[in-house]
Amino acid sequence: MPLRILSIFFFFISACGTSKVSESNNEIQATQPSIYFLTFKIFRRENSKMNAVELVNKTLTAGTMKGKDPEARQFANNLIIFYYRKSLLLDSLIIDHPLYKHLEYTDESRKFAVKDTMLPSADFFFRFQTAQMADELSIVEQQEGQIRQELKRIKL
């Protein structure tokens, strides 16, 4: 009889006990709001009319953004960033092309003047909120009068 009571006691303890299930880092981040901070360098390739992009820094932190980054102000030259999870498009962001600068100023005769210039290289930065945990992004260049061209595809 005492053996039977003891076995029933152990059965209830093991049935009522909690077990901790470990989650992978991606599963934890997928359930919590996170922010990616990405810094890139864009430059014109030598002996080519094509531009190239290099990832300089990538930081993922838990948190919530108060607002979305501002959209592009230029209409002709932009970079479009597409966010993917398992090859499905989650979101996109259009930013001004960092190599193209549109300058408005007052010239020597005190008249309003406009000048467009292209830089040889530039750093640029963007951030995005991800609760669904994007695992890949694509940076596409849109230049005036040309077909869109993917510059870089990055696994996050």
BAPA-8997 format. One record per residue: residue number from 1; x, y, z of N, C-alpha, C in turn. Coordinates in steps of 0.1 Angstrom, whole numbers, padded with zeros to 4 digits, always signed. Example, Ala and Ser with C-alpha at 12.3 -4.5 7.8 and 13.67 -1.06 7.14 Angstrom:
2
    k    n_x    n_y    n_z   ca_x   ca_y   ca_z    c_x    c_y    c_z
    1  +0132  -0057  +0078  +0123  -0045  +0078  +0132  -0033  +0078
    2  +0128  -0022  +0071  +0137  -0011  +0071  +0129  +0000  +0079
! end
This chain:
156
    k    n_x    n_y    n_z   ca_x   ca_y   ca_z    c_x    c_y    c_z
    1  +0008  -0012  +0000  +0000  +0000  +0000  +0009  +0013  +0000
    2  +0019  +0014  +0009  +0027  +0026  +0009  +0034  +0027  -0005
    3  +0038  +0016  -0011  +0044  +0017  -0024  +0035  +0023  -0034
    4  +0022  +0019  -0034  +0012  +0024  -0043  +0010  +0039  -0041
    5  +0009  +0044  -0029  +0007  +0058  -0025  +0019  +0066  -0030
    6  +0031  +0060  -0028  +0043  +0067  -0032  +0044  +0068  -0047
    7  +0040  +0058  -0054  +0040  +0059  -0069  +0030  +0069  -0074
    8  +0018  +0069  -0068  +0008  +0079  -0072  +0013  +0093  -0069
    9  +0019  +0095  -0058  +0025  +0108  -0054  +0035  +0113  -0065
   10  +0044  +0104  -0069  +0054  +0107  -0079  +0048  +0110  -0093
   11  +0037  +0103  -0096  +0030  +0105  -0108  +0024  +0119  -0109
   12  +0018  +0123  -0098  +0012  +0137  -0097  +0022  +0148  -0098
   13  +0033  +0146  -0091  +0044  +0156  -0091  +0050  +0157  -0105
   14  +0052  +0146  -0112  +0058  +0147  -0126  +0047  +0152  -0135
   15  +0035  +0150  -0133  +0024  +0155  -0142  +0022  +0170  -0140
   16  +0024  +0175  -0128  +0021  +0189  -0125  +0034  +0197  -0127
   17  +0045  +0191  -0129  +0057  +0199  -0130  +0058  +0207  -0143
   18  +0065  +0217  -0143  +0067  +0225  -0155  +0080  +0222  -0162
   19  +0080  +0222  -0175  +0092  +0220  -0182  +0095  +0232  -0191
   20  +0107  +0237  -0191  +0111  +0248  -0199  +0115  +0244  -0213
   21  +0108  +0249  -0223  +0112  +0246  -0236  +0120  +0257  -0242
   22  +0132  +0254  -0246  +0141  +0265  -0252  +0137  +0269  -0266
   23  +0137  +0282  -0268  +0133  +0287  -0281  +0146  +0292  -0288
   24  +0146  +0291  -0301  +0158  +0296  -0308  +0157  +0312  -0308
   25  +0168  +0318  -0310  +0169  +0332  -0310  +0159  +0339  -0320
   26  +0158  +0333  -0332  +0149  +0338  -0342  +0134  +0337  -0338
   27  +0130  +0326  -0331  +0117  +0325  -0326  +0114  +0336  -0315
   28  +0123  +0338  -0306  +0121  +0349  -0296  +0120  +0362  -0303
   29  +0129  +0365  -0312  +0128  +0378  -0319  +0116  +0380  -0328
   30  +0111  +0368  -0333  +0099  +0369  -0341  +0087  +0373  -0333
   31  +0086  +0370  -0320  +0075  +0373  -0312  +0076  +0387  -0306
   32  +0088  +0393  -0305  +0090  +0406  -0299  +0093  +0416  -0310
   33  +0088  +0428  -0308  +0091  +0439  -0318  +0106  +0441  -0318
   34  +0112  +0442  -0330  +0126  +0445  -0331  +0129  +0456  -0341
   35  +0140  +0462  -0340  +0144  +0472  -0350  +0158  +0468  -0356
   36  +0159  +0468  -0369  +0171  +0467  -0376  +0177  +0481  -0379
   37  +0190  +0483  -0376  +0197  +0495  -0380  +0208  +0491  -0390
   38  +0207  +0496  -0402  +0216  +0491  -0413  +0224  +0503  -0419
   39  +0237  +0502  -0420  +0245  +0512  -0426  +0252  +0506  -0438
   40  +0252  +0513  -0449  +0257  +0509  -0462  +0266  +0519  -0468
   41  +0275  +0515  -0477  +0283  +0523  -0485  +0279  +0520  -0500
   42  +0276  +0531  -0507  +0273  +0529  -0521  +0284  +0537  -0529
   43  +0288  +0531  -0540  +0298  +0537  -0549  +0297  +0533  -0563
   44  +0302  +0541  -0572  +0302  +0537  -0586  +0314  +0528  -0589
   45  +0312  +0517  -0595  +0323  +0507  -0598  +0332  +0514  -0609
   46  +0344  +0511  -0608  +0354  +0516  -0618  +0351  +0509  -0631
   47  +0353  +0517  -0642  +0351  +0512  -0656  +0337  +0506  -0658
   48  +0327  +0512  -0651  +0314  +0507  -0652  +0304  +0518  -0649
   49  +0292  +0518  -0655  +0282  +0528  -0651  +0273  +0522  -0640
   50  +0276  +0511  -0635  +0268  +0505  -0625  +0273  +0508  -0611
   51  +0264  +0509  -0601  +0268  +0512  -0587  +0268  +0499  -0580
   52  +0276  +0499  -0569  +0277  +0488  -0560  +0274  +0492  -0545
   53  +0269  +0483  -0537  +0265  +0485  -0524  +0273  +0475  -0515
   54  +0278  +0480  -0504  +0284  +0472  -0493  +0278  +0474  -0480
   55  +0275  +0463  -0473  +0270  +0465  -0459  +0282  +0468  -0450
   56  +0280  +0480  -0443  +0290  +0484  -0433  +0287  +0479  -0419
   57  +0275  +0480  -0415  +0271  +0477  -0401  +0257  +0472  -0401
   58  +0254  +0462  -0393  +0240  +0457  -0391  +0238  +0455  -0376
   59  +0227  +0461  -0370  +0224  +0459  -0356  +0210  +0456  -0355
   60  +0207  +0446  -0347  +0193  +0442  -0344  +0191  +0444  -0329
   61  +0181  +0452  -0325  +0178  +0454  -0311  +0163  +0453  -0309
   62  +0159  +0449  -0297  +0145  +0449  -0293  +0140  +0463  -0292
   63  +0128  +0466  -0296  +0122  +0479  -0295  +0111  +0482  -0305
   64  +0105  +0493  -0303  +0095  +0498  -0312  +0098  +0512  -0317
   65  +0097  +0514  -0330  +0099  +0527  -0336  +0086  +0535  -0334
   66  +0088  +0548  -0332  +0077  +0557  -0330  +0070  +0561  -0343
   67  +0078  +0560  -0354  +0072  +0563  -0367  +0081  +0557  -0378
   68  +0076  +0557  -0390  +0084  +0551  -0401  +0093  +0562  -0406
   69  +0105  +0557  -0411  +0114  +0567  -0417  +0107  +0574  -0429
   70  +0111  +0587  -0431  +0105  +0594  -0442  +0108  +0588  -0456
   71  +0098  +0589  -0464  +0099  +0584  -0478  +0108  +0593  -0486
   72  +0111  +0589  -0498  +0120  +0597  -0507  +0113  +0610  -0511
   73  +0121  +0620  -0513  +0117  +0633  -0518  +0119  +0635  -0533
   74  +0129  +0627  -0538  +0132  +0628  -0552  +0123  +0619  -0560
   75  +0120  +0623  -0572  +0111  +0614  -0580  +0119  +0606  -0590
   76  +0131  +0611  -0594  +0138  +0604  -0605  +0148  +0594  -0600
   77  +0155  +0596  -0590  +0166  +0587  -0585  +0164  +0582  -0571
   78  +0161  +0569  -0569  +0158  +0564  -0556  +0164  +0550  -0554
   79  +0165  +0546  -0542  +0167  +0533  -0538  +0155  +0527  -0532
   80  +0151  +0515  -0536  +0139  +0508  -0530  +0145  +0496  -0522
   81  +0141  +0495  -0510  +0145  +0484  -0501  +0132  +0475  -0499
   82  +0134  +0463  -0503  +0123  +0453  -0501  +0127  +0443  -0490
   83  +0118  +0441  -0480  +0120  +0432  -0469  +0113  +0419  -0471
   84  +0120  +0408  -0470  +0114  +0394  -0472  +0115  +0385  -0460
   85  +0106  +0376  -0459  +0107  +0365  -0449  +0103  +0353  -0457
   86  +0112  +0343  -0458  +0110  +0331  -0465  +0105  +0334  -0480
   87  +0112  +0343  -0486  +0109  +0348  -0500  +0096  +0354  -0502
   88  +0088  +0358  -0491  +0076  +0365  -0492  +0078  +0380  -0489
   89  +0073  +0389  -0497  +0075  +0403  -0495  +0067  +0407  -0482
   90  +0075  +0414  -0473  +0068  +0419  -0460  +0065  +0434  -0462
   91  +0075  +0441  -0467  +0073  +0456  -0467  +0084  +0462  -0476
   92  +0083  +0475  -0479  +0093  +0481  -0487  +0094  +0496  -0482
   93  +0105  +0502  -0486  +0109  +0515  -0482  +0116  +0522  -0494
   94  +0111  +0534  -0498  +0118  +0541  -0509  +0126  +0553  -0502
   95  +0139  +0554  -0505  +0147  +0565  -0500  +0154  +0572  -0512
   96  +0158  +0584  -0509  +0165  +0592  -0519  +0178  +0585  -0522
   97  +0182  +0585  -0534  +0195  +0579  -0538  +0206  +0587  -0532
   98  +0215  +0581  -0524  +0225  +0588  -0517  +0236  +0594  -0527
   99  +0238  +0589  -0539  +0248  +0595  -0548  +0243  +0607  -0556
  100  +0230  +0608  -0556  +0224  +0620  -0564  +0220  +0631  -0554
  101  +0225  +0642  -0556  +0221  +0654  -0547  +0215  +0665  -0556
  102  +0204  +0669  -0551  +0196  +0680  -0557  +0198  +0692  -0548
  103  +0205  +0702  -0553  +0208  +0714  -0545  +0200  +0726  -0550
  104  +0194  +0733  -0541  +0188  +0746  -0544  +0195  +0757  -0536
  105  +0198  +0768  -0543  +0206  +0778  -0536  +0204  +0792  -0543
  106  +0209  +0802  -0537  +0209  +0815  -0543  +0223  +0818  -0549
  107  +0223  +0821  -0562  +0236  +0824  -0568  +0242  +0838  -0566
  108  +0253  +0841  -0572  +0259  +0854  -0570  +0250  +0866  -0573
  109  +0241  +0864  -0583  +0232  +0875  -0586  +0219  +0875  -0578
  110  +0219  +0867  -0567  +0208  +0866  -0558  +0195  +0860  -0564
  111  +0198  +0852  -0574  +0186  +0845  -0581  +0187  +0830  -0576
  112  +0175  +0825  -0575  +0173  +0811  -0572  +0179  +0802  -0582
  113  +0187  +0792  -0578  +0193  +0783  -0588  +0192  +0769  -0583
  114  +0192  +0760  -0592  +0191  +0745  -0589  +0203  +0738  -0596
  115  +0209  +0729  -0588  +0220  +0721  -0594  +0219  +0707  -0590
  116  +0220  +0698  -0599  +0220  +0683  -0596  +0234  +0678  -0598
  117  +0239  +0671  -0588  +0252  +0666  -0589  +0252  +0651  -0584
  118  +0263  +0644  -0589  +0264  +0630  -0585  +0278  +0628  -0578
  119  +0277  +0622  -0566  +0289  +0619  -0558  +0295  +0606  -0562
  120  +0308  +0604  -0560  +0315  +0592  -0564  +0311  +0580  -0554
  121  +0309  +0584  -0541  +0305  +0574  -0531  +0298  +0581  -0519
  122  +0291  +0574  -0512  +0283  +0579  -0500  +0279  +0568  -0491
  123  +0278  +0572  -0478  +0273  +0563  -0468  +0258  +0566  -0467
  124  +0250  +0556  -0464  +0236  +0558  -0461  +0231  +0548  -0451
  125  +0220  +0552  -0444  +0215  +0545  -0433  +0200  +0544  -0433
  126  +0195  +0533  -0429  +0180  +0532  -0427  +0177  +0522  -0416
  127  +0165  +0523  -0411  +0161  +0514  -0401  +0147  +0509  -0404
  128  +0144  +0497  -0399  +0130  +0493  -0401  +0125  +0484  -0389
  129  +0113  +0485  -0387  +0106  +0477  -0376  +0103  +0464  -0381
  130  +0105  +0453  -0374  +0102  +0440  -0378  +0096  +0432  -0366
  131  +0084  +0429  -0367  +0078  +0420  -0357  +0077  +0406  -0363
  132  +0076  +0406  -0377  +0075  +0393  -0384  +0089  +0388  -0387
  133  +0100  +0395  -0384  +0113  +0390  -0385  +0117  +0388  -0400
  134  +0120  +0398  -0407  +0125  +0397  -0421  +0139  +0390  -0420
  135  +0141  +0381  -0430  +0153  +0373  -0430  +0162  +0377  -0442
  136  +0157  +0386  -0451  +0164  +0389  -0463  +0159  +0403  -0467
  137  +0168  +0411  -0473  +0164  +0423  -0479  +0171  +0425  -0493
  138  +0165  +0433  -0501  +0170  +0435  -0515  +0170  +0451  -0517
  139  +0181  +0456  -0522  +0183  +0470  -0525  +0183  +0471  -0540
  140  +0172  +0479  -0545  +0170  +0481  -0559  +0172  +0495  -0562
  141  +0180  +0498  -0573  +0183  +0512  -0577  +0173  +0515  -0588
  142  +0167  +0527  -0587  +0158  +0533  -0597  +0164  +0546  -0601
  143  +0169  +0546  -0614  +0174  +0559  -0619  +0166  +0564  -0630
  144  +0166  +0577  -0632  +0157  +0583  -0642  +0161  +0578  -0656
  145  +0150  +0573  -0663  +0152  +0568  -0677  +0158  +0554  -0678
  146  +0160  +0547  -0667  +0166  +0534  -0668  +0157  +0523  -0661
  147  +0160  +0511  -0664  +0152  +0500  -0658  +0158  +0498  -0644
  148  +0149  +0494  -0635  +0153  +0491  -0621  +0163  +0480  -0621
  149  +0173  +0481  -0612  +0184  +0472  -0611  +0186  +0468  -0596
  150  +0187  +0455  -0594  +0190  +0451  -0580  +0205  +0452  -0578
  151  +0208  +0460  -0567  +0223  +0462  -0564  +0228  +0451  -0555
  152  +0219  +0447  -0545  +0224  +0438  -0535  +0212  +0431  -0529
  153  +0214  +0418  -0525  +0205  +0410  -0518  +0212  +0405  -0506
  154  +0207  +0407  -0494  +0214  +0405  -0481  +0206  +0396  -0472
  155  +0212  +0385  -0467  +0206  +0377  -0457  +0208  +0384  -0443
  156  +0198  +0385  -0436  +0199  +0391  -0423  +0202  +0381  -0412
! end
